[in-house]
Amino acid sequence: MQIIGLSKVNKIEIIQELAVIVNQAFPGPDGYPTLEIARVEVLESLGEERVSLVAIDEQGKVAGWIGAIETYKGNAYELHPLVVREDQRGKGIGKLLVEALEERVRELGAMTMYLGTDDVDNGTNIYGKDVYPDPLSHAQGLESTNNHPMAFYRKLGYVVVGIFPDANGFGKPDIFMAKRIGQI
Ligand SMILES: CC(C)(COP(=O)(O)OP(=O)(O)OC[C@H]1O[C@@H](n2cnc3c(N)ncnc32)[C@H](O)[C@@H]1OP(=O)(O)O)[C@@H](O)C(=O)NCCC(=O)NCCS
């Protein structure tokens, strides 16, 4: 498995493969419901103030993709997106991608990596709940109940720093997580 910058690969084929993987992973209306929408997302990751890394397997095929967006004048980067090809999940590729991204973003001088991970599909113990008037207490007790990616990020050292109640409709929050990756 090789992890390289998307800007350094044979683009047209790889971008098409990535679009398929992204579309298959997030086919819903809140995701990338068509190949064209997915392709635009891939192309946008080549822009300035972005980091975009792709995992290529032994057959030269795309196994996964991760990106980050510079925010807060480079002090913090938002991890977005992350996807591993469906038949390649559970083999440590997601972890490898996150670690490679952290290394790259650390080199760029950032202190923090953060991300938002939505619960639109009954993946956590706050799905469907009215979290007001105390959303922070719900954030503190958050647990994955159905393979939600927050458990994956937790394993890699990310902690819940807040929730955005009803971000995707009632009871469907966005969950914010962060990790210090730089030196104090
Ligand atoms: C989430 C995702 C990127 C994880 O990638 P992956 O390659 O399957 O994960 P890894 O094999 O590197 O897993 C690393 C560790 O996290 C654990 N893990 C992975 N996904 C998990 C989940 N959904 N819930 C709990 N633990 C999980 C693994 O068991 C492994 O644990 P271990 O180190 O104790 O063995 C992948 O499932 C994916 O692409 N999902 C669809 C897209 C998506 O949800 N992206 C994130 C949007 S915020």
The ligand as a Gaussian input file, in Angstrom:
#p B3LYP/6-31G(d) Opt

LIG

0 1
 C      -14.584000       4.813000       8.634000
 C      -13.580000       4.176000       7.666000
 C      -12.783000       5.250000       6.975000
 C      -12.628000       3.274000       8.502000
 O      -11.605000       2.774000       7.620000
 P      -11.029000       1.275000       7.795000
 O       -9.881000       1.130000       6.871000
 O      -12.140000       0.299000       7.660000
 O      -10.545000       1.311000       9.318000
 P       -9.258000       0.579000       9.927000
 O       -9.237000      -0.821000       9.430000
 O       -8.050000       1.409000       9.683000
 O       -9.610000       0.600000      11.467000
 C       -8.742000       1.093000      12.486000
 C       -9.342000       0.713000      13.834000
 O      -10.645000       1.313000      13.966000
 C      -11.647000       0.313000      14.133000
 N      -12.840000       0.728000      13.377000
 C      -12.928000       0.978000      12.047000
 N      -14.178000       1.377000      11.740000
 C      -14.877000       1.372000      12.899000
 C      -16.233000       1.665000      13.238000
 N      -17.115000       2.084000      12.333000
 N      -16.613000       1.542000      14.547000
 C      -15.720000       1.130000      15.476000
 N      -14.417000       0.843000      15.220000
 C      -14.020000       0.956000      13.950000
 C      -11.035000      -0.958000      13.580000
 O      -11.636000      -2.098000      14.169000
 C       -9.586000      -0.799000      13.963000
 O       -9.439000      -1.112000      15.326000
 P       -8.108000      -1.859000      15.891000
 O       -6.954000      -0.906000      15.592000
 O       -8.379000      -2.027000      17.339000
 O       -7.998000      -3.120000      15.103000
 C      -14.298000       3.244000       6.625000
 O      -15.133000       2.358000       7.298000
 C      -15.118000       4.005000       5.589000
 O      -14.616000       4.412000       4.551000
 N      -16.431000       4.179000       5.863000
 C      -17.339000       4.837000       4.918000
 C      -17.041000       6.321000       4.808000
 C      -17.071000       7.029000       6.160000
 O      -17.908000       6.770000       7.009000
 N      -16.115000       7.973000       6.338000
 C      -16.012000       8.773000       7.533000
 C      -16.937000       9.927000       7.426000
 S      -16.789000      10.973000       8.863000

